[in-house]
């Protein structure tokens, strides 16, 4: 597909949500062996933003994702599979400038370990000039994570510029800090992430992240800091609930109980996808968070970053069954 065809396709598609960021090839040993002892590996992929995009698409809404990938087998595989999930990738680019990032993951005795090979990756070369304002302005929401600004100085400027373009064009900004201390120190991250939170309409941190960012264990102090933001804050990671902080008031939405927890990776991204779809459907914040909680619950019952995200038909079937049991 040439650039003109891609542009025409995206104009017709008109994503409701747009997101961007690094997606890496993922290699996992088959079975329960560690990496150094396994002769066989599964070839998968994962990235916080593309996980969210796939979730939104599976739940029946229009979504676009873009990044830079290496013009290599991993990059081509990732692009094909994300497109195959119904996500618009017309602004994603395969480049010879740098390779696709890679991560290895193992689960040994119930403990998950991840090893990244992403320094100097294609995604880390994202620059503000790679942004397409006409594409961004089509959307209702722009979803940004704190992983992107951690990758490089140019990625940091790209994230800031994307938010600026969104706000300029009346596109709501959703920001998930996704704090990754393997990419930068908390001292490096704190100022950048809190600055981006100031620009968001929806702030989606985890409670543990907030304790590090605000340097406090006090929930009341955290709420006070969140109340200074213009954003509605959705705080994941409570003991049994997700919190909504709006205009200084706190409400909570209980979790759904998982029958079994197989893999917690991707649960937060599934939550974000469910929350966004709730907003797109006109749900209240409570109902949107409840949907996010449900999607997160369903994701942890399947291995993989995004493979367990359900379709909307599966969500409806689950909720109908819950209503039947409650009767």
N, C-alpha and C positions, 0 to 999 in steps of 0.2 A: 504494500500500500504506500503510495507516494504522499508527500506532505499535503498536497492539495486535497487528495481524497480523505486523509486523516482529518484535516480541518473541516471538511464538509460533514464527515461523520460526527464529529464532536458538536458541530452546530445543531445538527438534528437531534443528537442525544441529549444535550442540555442537562448535565449532571445536577442533581439537587445538593449533593455533598461532594466536595473536592478535598483530597488529601495528598500529601507527598512525603517522601522520605525513603531511607535505605531499606531495600529488601535483599536478603542474602541467601545464597544457596545454603542448605542445611544437610549435613551428613550425620546419620545416626546409626550406631551398630544395631544389627538385627539381634533379637533376643535380649538378654539382660547382661551381656558381657560388657566389660569396659572397652574403651577405644583401642587400647594397646593390645588387647587380646582377641579382638574380633576380626575375622577374615572377610566379613560381609557387612555392607552398609546400605542404608536406604538413602536415596537421593531426593530430598524434599526442599522446601524453601520457607522462609518466614521473615516477617518485618512488621513492626507494630502498625504502621499506617496501612500497608496492603492487607493485613489481617482485618482491620476495621472496614476497609473498602469491600473486601469479599463478603464480610458479614452483612453490610448494608445491601449489597446486591442480592445475596441469598434471601434476605428478608423482603425483597420485592421493590427496592427503590433504586433510582439512578445515581450512580456514583462514578467519579473519575479519580484515578491515581496516577501520579507521575514521579519519575526519578531518572537517574542516569544508571545504566547497567553496562557492564563490559560487553563488547561485541565478541562474546565467547559462548561456549555451550551452556554455561550456567545462566548467563544473561538471556539468551534466547529461550531457554526452558522456562525461566521465571515469567518473561513477558507473555509467552503463549498461554501459560496456565492461568495467570491473572486475567488475561483477556477471555479465556475460556470460562471463567467464573462470572462473566457478564459485566466486568468492570471496564470502563472506558480508559484505554491506555494510549490514546492518540497523542498525548504530550510526553510520554515516556521516550527515552532515547537510548539506543545502543551506541556506545562510543569505543573507539580504539585508544582513547586517552588513558584509560586505566581499567583494571579488571573488576569483575563482579566480586563483592565481598563474600566471605565464606565463614560459616560457623559450624563447629562440631559439638554435638551434645551427647552425653551419656547419662544413664540412670543406673546407679549401682547401689544395691542395698537400700533402695528408696530415696537416695540422694541424687539430685540432678546437678550436673556440672556442665558448664558451657565454655567453649574456647573459641575466641574470635580471631579471625584473620581478615581484618577490614581496614587497617591503616592504609591510606592511599588508594582506597577503592574508588570505583567510578562514581558512586553516590557522594563521596566526600568532595568531589569536584563541582558539585552544584553551585551555581553562581546566580546572583540576582537577574542577570540577563537571560537566564533560562526560563524565567517566569513569563507567562502569557496573560496579561491583564484581561484581555477579552474573554479568555477561557475562565478565569477565576470569577469574573463578574456575573457569569451565568448562574452561579450556584446560590443556594440559600445559606449554606454553611461551609466554612473552611476549617478543616481539622488539622491542627499542628501538634507535634509532640516535641518534648525536650530532647529527644534523641538527635534530631537533625542538627540543632546548634552545637551539639557536643562533638560532631564529626570533624569540623574544620572551621576556620575563620570565615571562609566563603559561605559555608552552609549556615553559619550564624547570621550573616547578613542576608542570606536568602530567606530565612525564616522571618526575620524582621520585615523585609520588604513585602513578602507575601501577606503578612498581617496588615501592613499599611495599605496595600492594594485592596484587600478585602474590605477594610473599614471605609476606605474612600468610596467604594462602590456599594455600600450598604449590605455587605455580606457578613453574617454573624460569624464570629471567631470562637472556635472551641479549642481549648488548650489543655493537653494532658502532659504534665511534666515528665512522666516516664523516666525518672531519675536513674541513670546508669553510671554507677561509680567505677565501672571498669573503663569508662570513656574519659572521665574527668573527676577531679576531686570535688568534694562538697563545697569547698571554698570557691572554686572556679564556677561551679554550677549555680550557686545560690543567687548571685546578683543577676545573672542572665535569665534564669527561670522566673524569678520574682518580677523582673521587668516585663517579661512576656505575659505573665499572669495579669498584670495591670491593664493590658490591652484586650483581654479576652471578654467575651460575653458569657461564656460557660467555661469554668475552671474545673478540671476533673482529676484532682490529685488523690493519692492514697494517704491514709492517716499517717503511716510511717514516714512517708516522704515529707509531709508537713512538719513532723517533729524535727526532722533534719533541717528543712529549709528555714523554719522559724526558730529553731534552737530552743525548743521547749517541749516538755512532756505534758503540759497543762492543756486539756481540751478546751477549757474556757478561754485561755489566751489564744489558742489557735482560732477559735470561732471569732474572737474580737479582731484578729488580724484579717481573717477572711471577710469580715463585715466591712472592712475598709475598701475592698475591691468593688468595682462596678459589676463584676461578674456574679452570676448565680453559681455557687460552688457545690459540686457533687463530690462528696468525700467517700471514697471506697475504703474498705478494709476495717470497718468496725467489727466488734466481736460477733455480732449477729445481725448487723444491719448496715445499710448505706445511709449517709447523712446528706440532707439538703440544707444548705445555709443560704438564706435569701433575706436581704434587708435586716440582718442581725438576728433573724429567727432560725431556729434549728428544728427540723423534723426528720424522722427516720423511717426507712422502708426496710422491712425484714427480708432476710435472704430466703431463697428457696433451698431446701435441703437436698443435697446430692445423694443418690443411692450409693454411689461409690466414686471415689476420687482417683482417677487414673493419671491425669497430667494437668497440673495447674497452669502451665505455660499457655498464654493466649486468653486467659479468663478475663483479664482487664480489657483487652481489645474487643472481646465478645460483648462485654458490658457496654463499652462505648458504642458499638454498632447498634445494640438494642436501644440504648438511650436516644441516639440520633433518630432512629426510625420512629420511636415514640413521638419525638418532637415533630417529625415530618407528618405524622398521622394526626397531629393536633391534640395529642394527649397532654394531660397536666404533667407537671414535673414529677409528682408522686407516681403516676401511671407510667411515665417514661422510665423512671429509675427502676420501678418494679419489673418492667420489660427487660431492662439491662441486667438486673439481678438474675432473671430467668435465663437469659442467654448465657451469662457467665456460668451459671449452674450446669447448663447442658454441655458447655465446652469442656469443663474439667472432667467429664465422664468419658472423654475420648482422647486418645493419644494424638498429639500434633498441635501446631500453632493455631490453625484455622479449620482443620478438617472437621471438627465437631460442631461448628456453627450450624444451626438448623435453618431450614427453609421456613417461610412464613406459615406454610401448611402444617409443618411439624409443630410450630409454636401454638397454632390454633388447636391442634389435636390435644396437645398437652394441657392447655388452659381449659378446654372443654372437659377433659378427664378430671381435672382438679375441681371444677364446678360440680361435676357429677358426684364425686366423692364427698364434697361438702354438704350436698343435699342429704 
